[in-house]
Amino acid sequence: MALTPIVIGVAGGTGSGKTTVSEQILERIGSQKIAFLQHDSYYCEESHLPLAERATRNYDHPESLDTPLLVEHLLRLRRGEAVAVPVYDFATYSRQAESRIVVPAPVVLVEGILIFAERSLRELMDIRIFVDTDADIRFIRRLHRDIFERGRSLESVVEQYLATVRPMHLEFVEPSKRYAHLIMPEGGRNQVAMEMIISRIHKLLDEAG
């Protein structure tokens, strides 16, 4: 019988450095040992709506994400089953036709801004890490990412940040860090915290055999 994998959650505000932390875990533990899921992949399918309407939706509210599907995928991975993860197109605010197959692994790594705000998700996690970064740094990183990686305009990024990103961060993301086992200032640059996390994962893997 396959052993139940270790489930690790990495949360934090937009631009906090969650992906850098996740990448370091993948690199240092070994990507072949990790099934990696990002909550961003699970935005609800709304391609039936006009693009202009999709662009104005609140994508920072928990209801914008298909969390029940992510929970189902986590449970299936824990049972040793592969899952088909949606592929989301941030330029068109819609899911692509294809999906990404994720196979079971000894570690399941879940990343997202709202994963600790959802009780059904956080209760499946063995280690919960919250990456804590100053708001101005997070905004600059988001601005750069959305313009150069997601094809957004400067005006749309600023408008979205003020209308939904900041209010939703204060309402949902920031309060959720009380559920973290570890609050990690400076993200992946915090090498002391990274060493503690990597050592803990190795220890759990050793105990699991």
C-alpha positions in Angstrom: 0.0 0.0 0.0 1.4 3.5 -0.9 2.2 5.8 1.9 0.2 9.0 2.3 2.2 11.9 1.0 3.4 14.9 3.0 1.2 17.9 2.0 2.9 21.3 2.2 1.1 24.6 1.7 2.9 27.9 0.8 0.6 31.0 1.1 1.1 34.7 1.2 0.0 37.9 -0.5 0.4 38.5 -4.2 4.1 39.1 -5.0 5.2 37.9 -1.6 7.7 35.4 -3.0 5.7 32.2 -2.7 6.9 30.9 -6.0 10.5 31.5 -5.0 10.0 29.5 -1.9 8.2 26.7 -3.8 11.0 26.6 -6.4 13.6 26.2 -3.7 11.7 23.4 -2.2 11.4 21.7 -5.6 15.1 22.2 -6.3 16.4 21.0 -2.9 14.0 18.1 -2.3 13.9 17.1 -5.9 11.1 17.8 -8.4 10.7 14.0 -9.0 9.6 13.7 -5.4 7.0 16.5 -5.5 3.5 16.9 -7.0 3.2 20.6 -7.4 -0.2 22.4 -7.5 -0.9 26.1 -7.8 -4.3 27.5 -6.7 -4.1 29.9 -9.6 -4.7 27.0 -12.0 -8.1 26.5 -10.5 -9.8 29.8 -11.3 -13.4 29.1 -12.3 -14.2 28.5 -15.9 -16.0 31.6 -17.2 -15.2 31.6 -20.9 -18.9 31.9 -21.6 -18.7 35.5 -20.4 -17.5 38.4 -22.7 -13.8 39.2 -22.3 -14.6 42.7 -21.1 -16.8 41.3 -18.3 -14.2 38.6 -17.4 -11.6 41.4 -17.0 -13.6 43.2 -14.4 -14.3 40.1 -12.2 -12.9 40.0 -8.6 -10.2 37.3 -8.9 -8.9 37.8 -5.4 -12.1 36.6 -3.7 -12.2 32.9 -2.6 -15.3 32.4 -4.7 -13.4 33.1 -7.9 -11.5 29.8 -7.4 -12.7 26.2 -7.9 -11.4 25.1 -4.5 -13.6 22.0 -4.3 -11.8 20.7 -7.4 -8.4 21.4 -5.8 -9.5 19.6 -2.7 -10.7 16.6 -4.8 -7.3 16.6 -6.5 -5.4 16.6 -3.2 -7.5 13.7 -1.9 -6.8 11.8 -5.1 -3.1 12.4 -4.9 -3.2 11.2 -1.3 -4.8 8.0 -2.6 -2.1 7.5 -5.1 -4.1 8.7 -8.2 -2.9 11.0 -10.9 -5.0 14.2 -11.6 -5.6 16.5 -14.6 -4.9 20.1 -13.4 -6.5 22.9 -15.4 -4.2 25.2 -17.4 -5.3 28.9 -16.9 -4.7 31.7 -19.4 -4.2 34.9 -17.5 -4.3 37.0 -20.7 -7.9 35.9 -21.6 -9.1 35.1 -18.1 -10.1 31.6 -19.1 -9.0 28.0 -19.0 -7.3 26.4 -21.9 -8.6 23.3 -23.6 -5.7 21.1 -22.4 -4.8 20.1 -18.9 -1.6 19.2 -17.1 -1.3 15.7 -15.6 0.2 15.6 -12.1 1.2 12.1 -10.8 1.4 11.1 -7.2 4.6 11.7 -5.3 6.0 11.5 -1.7 5.4 15.3 -1.3 2.5 17.4 -2.5 3.3 21.1 -2.7 0.4 23.5 -2.9 0.9 27.3 -3.5 -1.6 30.1 -3.5 -2.7 33.4 -1.8 -5.9 32.0 -0.4 -5.1 28.3 0.5 -5.1 29.0 4.2 -8.4 31.0 4.1 -10.1 27.8 3.0 -10.6 25.4 5.9 -11.2 22.4 3.6 -7.7 23.0 2.1 -5.6 23.8 5.1 -6.9 20.8 7.0 -5.2 18.6 4.4 -1.8 20.2 4.9 0.9 18.8 7.2 3.1 22.0 6.9 1.7 25.4 6.4 4.1 28.2 5.4 3.1 31.9 5.1 5.5 34.1 3.2 5.3 37.6 4.7 6.5 40.5 2.6 5.9 44.3 2.8 3.0 45.6 0.7 5.1 48.0 -1.4 7.5 45.2 -2.5 4.5 42.9 -3.3 2.9 45.6 -5.4 6.0 46.3 -7.4 6.5 42.6 -8.1 2.9 42.1 -9.1 3.1 45.1 -11.4 6.2 43.7 -13.2 4.8 40.2 -13.4 1.4 41.2 -14.8 2.8 43.5 -17.4 5.7 41.4 -18.7 4.4 37.9 -18.1 0.6 38.2 -18.4 0.3 40.9 -21.0 -1.6 43.4 -18.9 -1.5 47.2 -19.2 -0.2 49.4 -16.4 -3.6 51.0 -15.9 -5.4 47.7 -15.6 -2.9 46.4 -13.1 -3.2 49.5 -10.9 -7.0 49.6 -11.2 -7.3 45.9 -10.2 -4.9 46.3 -7.3 -6.9 49.2 -5.8 -10.3 47.7 -6.5 -9.9 44.1 -5.4 -6.3 43.0 -4.7 -5.6 45.2 -1.7 -9.1 44.9 -0.2 -9.2 41.2 -0.5 -5.7 40.8 0.9 -6.8 42.7 4.0 -10.0 40.7 4.3 -8.9 37.2 3.5 -5.1 36.7 3.0 -3.6 38.7 5.9 -5.9 37.1 8.5 -5.2 33.6 7.2 -1.6 33.7 8.4 -2.8 32.8 11.9 -3.2 29.3 10.5 0.4 29.0 9.4 2.9 26.8 11.2 5.7 29.1 10.1 5.6 32.8 9.1 8.5 33.4 6.8 9.7 37.0 6.3 11.6 37.8 3.1 10.5 34.6 1.4 13.2 32.6 -0.4 15.9 35.1 0.7 15.4 34.0 4.3 17.9 31.2 4.2 17.6 30.3 7.9 13.9 29.6 7.5 14.5 27.8 4.2 17.0 25.5 6.0 14.5 24.8 8.7 11.8 23.9 6.1 14.1 21.7 4.0 15.3 19.9 7.1 11.8 19.3 8.3 10.7 17.9 5.0 13.7 15.5 4.9 12.9 14.4 8.4 9.3 13.6 7.5 10.4 11.8 4.4 12.9 9.7 6.4 10.2 8.9 9.0 7.9 7.8 6.2 10.5 5.4 4.9 
